[in-house]
Amino acid sequence: MFSGVGNGLFSGNLRTFAGMFEVKRLDRFMLKTFLPLFAMTFLICTFIVLMQFLWMHLTDMVGKGLGIGLLTELFLYAALSMVPLALPLAVLLASLMTFGNLGESLELTAMKSGGVSLFRVMRPLIVLMVFVCIGAFFFQNNVLPIAQSRMWTLLKSMRQKSPELDIAEGEFNDQLPNINIYVEKKNHETGVLYKVMIYDFQQGFERSRVILADSATLAMTPDRGHLYLTLHHGELFENLREATGMTASAARNQLYRREMFTRKELLIAFDASFERMDEGDMRSLYIGQDVGQLRHSIDSINSRLDSIGGAYGREVANVAFIGLTPDSIPAELRAKSAVSVKAMDPDSLRLAEDRASRRRYVQTAKNEMERSKMKYLGQSFFLDDEHKVLRRHGIELHKKFTLSLACLVFFFIGAPLGAIIRKGGLGTPLVISVFLFIFYYIIDNSGMKMARDGQIPVWEGMWLSSAVLLPLGIWVTYKAVKDSAVFNADSWQRALRVLTGKSKRALAVKEVIIEDLEPEVASERLGELRELCAEFLGRYPRPQGYLAYWRGGMDAGLLLRLIASLELTVSYLSNTRSQALMELLNRLPVVQNFKILHPAPRSFWSRAAMYIFPVGLVVWAFGLLWEARTVKSVRQINELIPLIENYDNDENPA
């Protein structure tokens, strides 16, 4: 019997444990909705940043005869290197589109009405984002150093490759080193050049040659190290000057050589081959190291800086005063000086000599100070360079972790923001994503630049963007969970109208009236409202003074009673069937109870603002503005009450 109970408990616990990791239908739905959008946005963002890279380095690749395989390899490494830029933007855009589509199609509303919270809807994507962050770290640590090293090695090799020779018609071509070629016409099918003029400066400007030919052909040698130029029917002019220091008469008598030819062949050095540089140089830099290697490099640089700094410090501490020590002073100077060696006074030594010697001593000291200054300046430059290398390694080390946190922060910004704005597609989400990413990119680059220049510590600069965006993500998530209308345009317009005093009523005649309007009750409520308005206007006939305002301001209780009476009266009178009476009710202003109308006199902040005179004056000025607006509204209500009473009496005679 006990074994059966134990087996039952074990099977029940096993089912509970398995149920914790069971993929629900909601989880599958969210993953199927998010993953295609995430893949699409990631490819789009990668393509955009790759095009930016291509535009920046276009001149290093165009016109050099690079093969399609070599360019494909470069683009592959560049695409991998651009992942840290594309991944956070893709997460932000995909989460915005996913939850915006769900909100626009009312699917998110249906889930919430079924008792499913927003965190429960986000749970599978949160788990997915955790795996994405882990994968982003391993990508930054293991894949990105190799991709960056190979990309920069390949790009540097491309920069050193000579461009392919392309002879243009009707202009001088200076693509060959120390040779300018002018071609009047070119046969694009056979490659024959017509009316060729060549200026050859390979042996220097004073041994220049000018070659004219009716036609020519140009070919590359099999080793791609030289150009083979064959000229037909032309002549050559060559300067035979040997030396540059000859006299003017000798230069006038210098001979020139003229040669006419039917066929002439020239061999021009032109290296068009592509040589890939060694990748090991880039792998030894900070961009090609993983976390372990970066930490080892940072420790090595710190140890080197400590030893060098200690040596420099000991050297400075042992420097003698203006080059003089008691042992280095000559015996004759000691004899001339009446001061003991231990209490040596440099002025007494200087005055013991003649004027020429004193002048020589000053000049020697000046020269010594200049040499010391240049020496210490060079040492400081060396230490600055070492500190820059150290900061570069630190920046690269923190980059391994910042990408993962940026992806998580952008998800907790995009998903709640999409649930709030409820706009799907690529329009609104794309605009918001680009704006937020530009904001993130500016902060991230600014922090990295300040950290690189040593203005702030490295960890502060690298985590600055995440520290700025993390509170935004927490706030947006809180507002989305609380179903706040913070991004609702109507609520913002309504708040703006309230702040500007332009809030108006929009009452309309009801089609169905449950409670009929009774003249006696309406007259009673209007009378109560009139009494409150009269009391309010009698208490505040003029603006309050500075001390009266900070001692309490307007009576909050009286103002709240007036507002409550006004709203109850309007709510009751709105049961009328008369359009004219409804128009009178719409003319009644909306009175608001703002904190600035009655500051708390016992509050610490109120007392501080009152005693800090400039701050108190500014707050008092705004308080008077709201007081005048409130008094004006109450006076308008008081003027409309008789019109409403007379109209009601005319329509409903007693």
N, C-alpha and C positions, 0 to 999 in steps of 0.2 A: 504493500500500500504506500509506504513512504517513498519507494523508488518511483512509483507512478507520479506522486506529487512532485518529486524532484525533477523528473523528466518534463513535467508540464511547466514548472517554473523556468527550467532551462530553455525550453522551446519558446516560451513567452518572452523571455529576455532577449533571445536570439532574434525573434521577430521585431522586437522594439529597436534593437541595435541595427538591424538591417533597414528598418523603416527610416532611421535617421539619415541614411545615405541613399534612399530611394529617390530616383529622379521623377518628380511629379509632372503631370501634364502641363501645369503652368510653367515649370522650369524649362521643359522642352520647347514650349511656345516662345518663351522669351529668348532662348538661345537661337532658335530658328529665325527669329525676327532680327536679332542683333548681329549675328555672325556674318550674314551676307552684306549688310550695310557696313560693318567694320572692315571686311575685306575690300569692298569697293572704295571706301574713303581712304583706306591705307594705300591702295594702288594709286589713287588720284593724287594724294598728298606727296607720295614718293615721286610721281612723275613731275609734279610742279617744282619740287626742290631740285630734282635732277636737271630740269630745264634751266633753272637758275645757275646751277653749277656749269652746265654746258655753255651758257651765255658768258659767264665769267672767264672761262678758259678756252673760248672758241679760237682765239688767235694762236694758241699753242698746238692746235690740231689741224687747222685748215691749211691746205696747200702744201702738205708734206708727204703726200703719197702713202699715208698710213693705210694698212689693210683693214678690211671689215672685221676680221678676227681680233686685231689689236684694239680697235675702237670698242668692240663689244665687250672685251675684257675690261677696258677702262670704265665703261658705263656700268658694268656689273659691280665692280669694286666701289664706284661712286654711289650707286644705289644703296649698297650696304652701309656706306659711310653716312648717308643721309637719313638713315632710320631714326637716330635720336631726334631729328627735327620733325619727321613725318609721323612718328608713332603717337606722341601726345596730341597733335592736331587731329589725327584720325580717331582717337578715342573720344575726344571732345565732340567732334562732328557726328560720329556714329551714335553716341549716347543721346545727343540732342535730337537727331532725326528719329531714333527709335521711340523715345518717350513722347516726342512731339506728334508722331503719327498715331500712337496709342491714344493720346489726349484728343487729337482732332477727330478721330473716328469713334470717340466715346467709349473705347474699350477699357481705358484706364478708369473711367468713371464707373463702368459696370463692375470692374474688379473691386473698387472701393466700396460700392454699394453692397457687394456680396460679403463684406467683412474682411477683405484682403488689404492689408496695409501696404503703403508704398515700399517700406523696407522688405516686405515679403515678396513684392514684385521684383525688387532689385536684387534679391538674394542670389539667384544663379549668376547674374552678371557681376556681382561683387566677387563671387568665387572665381569666375573667369578672369576678372581683373587682377586678382591675387596671383593667378598663374601667369598672366601676361607680365606682371611686374617682376616675378621671379625669372621668367624667360628673358625679360629686358636686361636684368642684371647679368645673367650668364652671357647674353649676346654682347653686352658692353665689355665684359671681362675677357671673353675667349675669342669671339669672332671679329669684333670691331678693330682691335689692334692689328690683326693680320690684314684686314681689308684696307685700313688706312695706310699701312706701310706699303702694301703693294700698289695702291692707287697713287700715292705721292711719288713712289719710285718710278712708276710707269709715266706719270705726268712730267717728272723731271727729265726722264730719258727723251720724251717727245719734244721738250723744249730745246734740247741740245741737238736735235736732228735738223739738218739743213733742209730748207723747203725745196720742193720739186721745182725744177727749172721750167718756167712757162714764159716763152718769149712773146710779148705783145707787139702788135703792129703800131707804127707811127709814134713810138716813144722810146726813150732810153730805158733799158733794163739793167738794174744794178744788183741782180741776184747773185752773180758770180763775184767772188772776192777780188777786188782791185781791177775789175774789168767792167766796162760799160758797153753795151751792145745796142745799136739802133738798127731796126729792121723796118723797111718801108712797106713790105708786103710779105705775106706768109701763105703758103699753100697748106691748108689744114688737112688735106687728104694724104699728100706725100711728105709733108714736113719740110719742104724746101723753102729756104729763106731768100728773099730777093732784096737787092740794094742794101747791102749790109755795111755798117760802119762800126768799127771796134776801136775803143780807147783802152790800151793795155798799160796798167801801172804796176805790174807785178815786180819789176825791178826798181821801183821807185819813181817819183815824179820826174826826176831829171833824166832818167833813162826810159821815158815813156815811148810808146809806139802807137801809131795810128794806121789802121788797116782798112782799106776799102775793097769791096768785092761785089761783083754782079750777083752772085748767088752763093749759097752755102748750105751745108747739111750738118746737123748736130746729132750725136749719138753718145750713149753711155757705154763705158767699158764694161766687160763682164764682171769685174770685181766691184763695180759701182763706186770706184774711188776717183775716176777721172772722166772728163768730157772729151770726146773726140770730135773736133771741129774741122771740116773739110771746106776750103774756100776755092772758088773758081773765078778766074779772070778778074784780077784786081792788082792793087799795088800797095806797098808798105812803106811807111815813113818812120824812121827810127832816129832818136837823138843819141849820139855817140859820146856825150859828155861823160867824163870819168870822175872828175872831182868837183866838189862844191865850193872850194876856196879859191878858184882861179880869178884873175883880174878881169875887168870889163873888156879890154882889148882881146884877151885870150878867149873870152866867151864869144866875141863876135867872129873870131876865126875858127870856132869849133865846127867840125864837120858833121853833117847829117847823112844818113844813108837812105837811099830810095831803091826799092826793089819792085819790079813788075813781075807778075807770075800768072801762069795759066791754071795751076793747081797748087794749093798749099795746105798743109795739114798742121793743126795745132793740138797739143795735148794740155788740157787745163785741169788743174787739181780741183776736184769737187766731190766731197764725200757725201753721198746720198744714202748710205746704208744706215739702218737703225740698230743701235747698240743698247741693249737693256742694262741698266745700272744694277749694281749689287744691292739686294734688298736688306742685307745685314746692317747697313748704315742706318736705315730708317727704323729697323726693329730695335736698335740700341737706344733710340730716342724715347721720350715719354709717350708719344702717340702709339708706339708699338709694344707697350708693356702692359701686363695684367696687374691685378691688385698686389700679389706677392712681390712681383718685380718692382713695382712702384714704391712699396714700403721699404724694400731693401735699398733702392736708390736714394730715397729720402733719408734713411738712416746714414748711408754713406756720405751724402752731401752734408748733412748736419755734423757728422764727425770731422769731415774735412774743414768745414767752416769754423768749428770750435778750435781745431789745432792751428789753423792759419790765423784766426783772430787772436788766439793766445800768444802766438809768436809775434804778431804785430804789436800787441799790447806791451809785451816785455821789451820789445825794441824801443817803443816810444818812452817807456818808463826809464830806460837806461841811457837815454840821450843826454849828453852833457849840456850844461847851460851855456848857450852861444858858443859851444865847442871848447870851453875852458874847464878843466878840472885841476885841482891842486897839483897833481903829478905831472900834468902837461905844461905847466907854466915854466918857462926857462929860468935858470938860476939868476941871470942878470936882472930879470924883471922882479924877482923876489927881493933882491937886494935893494932895488930902487924903491920898492914899496915899503912903507913903514908899518903896514898892517900884517898881522900874522897870516900864515897860510890857511889856518882853519877858519878864520873870519875874513877871508879874502873879499875885497870890495872891487868889482870890475871898474868902477869909476876912478878909483885911485890908481889902478894899473894903467888906465887910458891916459890920465892926466900926467903920469910920469914920463910919457913919451913926447916927442916933438909933434908939430902940427902934421907933417907928412905921414908919420907913423900912425897917428890917430885916424887920419883920413883913410889910410890903407886898412886899418882894423875895421872901420865902419863898412868899407866896401867888401871886405872879406866876409863880415857877418851877414851883409845883405845877400851876397852870392850864396852863402851857406843856407840862408833861409829860403831863397828861391829854389835851390836844389832839394831841400827838405820838403818844401811845398809840393813840387812836382812829383817827388817820390811818394808822399802820402796820398796825393791825388790819384796817382796810378794805382796804389793799393786799394783805395776806396772804390775806384772803378772796377777793379777785379772782384772785390767783395760784392758789389752791386750786381755784377753779372752772375756770380754764383747764387746770390739770393733770388734772382730772376729765374734761374734754372730750377731752384728749389720750389719756388711758387708754381712754376709750370707743372712740375711733377705733382704737387698738391692739388692743383686744379684738375688734372687728369684723374687723380685718385678719387676725388669727390664726384666727378662726372659718372663714375661707375654706379653710383647710388641715386643721384638726383633724377635720372630718367625714370626709374621705377616709381619714385614718389610723385613725380609730375604726372605720370599716367593715372595714378590713383586719384590725385587731386582733380584732374580734369574730368574724370568720370563722375566724381561727386559734385562737380559743377554742372556738367552737361545733362546728366540724367534728371536731377530735380528741376533744372531750368527748363528742360523739354516738357516735363509734367506741368509746369506752371504756365508757360506760354501757349502750349497746345497747338503748335504749328508744325506740320510735317513738311516733307519735300526737301528741296535743296535751297529754297529762297531764304526765309528767315533764319533757319539754323546755320546756313553758310555765313550769313552776315555776322551773326553773333559769334560764331566760332572764329572767324578771321579777326574780329575786333579783340576778343579775349586772347587769342594767340599772339597777336601783335603786341598787346599789353604785356604778356608773359615774356615774349622775345626781347622786348626793350629792357625790361627789368633784369632778365637773365644776362643779357649782354653787358648791361651797365655794371651789374655785380661782378661778373667775370673780369671786366676791364679794371675795375677798382682793385680786385684781388690780384690781378696780374701786375699792376703798377705798385702794389704794396701799400695802397691807401687804407685798406681794411684787411683784417685777417682773411685767409683763403676760405675757411669754412663759412664765414659770414657772407662773402660774396657769392659763393656757389649755392648756398641754401636760401639766398634772399628771395628769389622768385617764388619758391615753394612756401616760404614763410608769409609772403604777401597774399598768395592765392588760397592758402589753406583756410584762413578765416572766412574768405568769400564762399568756399565750398561748404563749410559748416553752416554758414548763415543761410545759403540758398537751400541746403538740405532741410534745415529746420523749418523754413518757410513753406517748402513743398509738403513736408509731413503734416504741418498744421493747416494745409489748404489755404494759405494766405493769398490774398489778391494783390500782392506787391507789384506784380507786372501786369495788372489789369488796367488798361487805358482808361476805362470809365471811372475806376476808383481814384486814379491820379487826377483826372479832370475834375471830379467832384471835390477832392481835397484842395485843388487849386482855386476852385470857385469859392470855397469856404474861406481860404486864406486871403483872397482878394476882396471878400465881401460881396461877391456877385452871385451867391447862391440864391436860386429862385425856386419857388414851389411850382409843381406841375400837376395840380389836381384836375381831375376831369369828372364829369357827372357819371355816377355809377348806373349801370344798367339794372342792377338788382339792389335794392336797399332793404336791409334786414331790419334796421331800427329807424323808425320814422322820426323826423325832427319835431320836437315839441317846443313851442315858443317860450314857455315858462323856463324850461331848463336852459335853453339857449340864452335867454335874458340874464339868468342867474350866473352862468359861466362868463358871459361878456362883462357883467358887473364886477365879478371877482378879478378878471383880467384888467379892467379899468383901474381898480383900486391899487393893484400891484404896480401898474405903470405910473400912476400918480405918486405912489410912495417912492418909487425908484427915481423919477424925475425930480421930486422934491429933495431927495437926499443928495443928488449929484447935479446941481444946477450949473456948475462950472467945473473945469478940469481940476484934478487933485494936485496939490503941491508935492514937492519932492519927499518930504518927511511923511506926509499923510499916505502917499503911495507905498513907501517901504514899510510903514507900520501896519499894513493890511490891505490897502487898496479897496476895491469895491467889495461890498458884502456878498460873499459867495452864496450864503443861504438865500438871501433875497433874490439874487439872480437866478438861482436854480428853481425857486418857486415860480418866478415869472415865466421861465422857459417851459416848465411843466404845465402851468396854466394855459400858456399860449398853444402848446401842441395838443392838449386835451380839447381846448375850445375849437381849434381848427379841425381836429378829427371828428368831433361831434357835428359841427356845422357842415362838414363835407357830405352829410347824408341828405343834403337838399337835392331837389330835382330842378332847381333854377340855375340856368347857365350864368346869369348875371351875378348871382350871389357867389357862384364858384369863382368868377373872375375877381370879385372883391377879396375872397380868401387867398387867391394866388398873389395878390398885391401885398399881403402881410409878409414882412421880411423874416428871414430865419436868423434867430439869435443864437450865438454860440458862447459857450462858457470856456474861455481859455485861461490857462494858468497865469499868463502874464497880466491878467486883470486884477489878480489878488495874490501877490507873493506872500509866502509864509513868513511872518515877522520873526518867528523864533528859529527859523532854519539857519544853519551855519552859512550856507551859500548866499542867502538873502542878506544877512548881516555883512558878509564879506563884500558883496556887490555894492551895498549901500555905502560902506566906508571907502571902498576904492572908487574915488570920485568919477574918473572918466567912464568906468564900466557902469556905475550906477546911473550916470546921466544918459548913456545910450539906452539902457533898459527902460528907464523912466520915459524917454522919448517914444519908444515903441509902445509902452504901456498907455501913454496918452493917446496915441493913434488909435489903438483898439478901444479905449474908453470912448473917444469921440464917435467911433463907428457904432458902438453898442448903444450909446445915448441917442444917436440919430435913429437907429432902428426902433428903440422903445418909443420915441416921440412919434415916429410914423405909425406904429401900432396904435398909439393913443388917438391919433387923428382918424384912423380908419374905423375904430370901434363905433362911433356915432353913425357912420354911414351904414355899417352892417346892422346896427340896431334899428335904424329907421327903415332900411330896406326890409328887414324881417317883419317889422310891425305892419308895413304896407302890404306885404304879401300874405301875412298870417294875422289878420286882425283879431284882437282878443274878443 
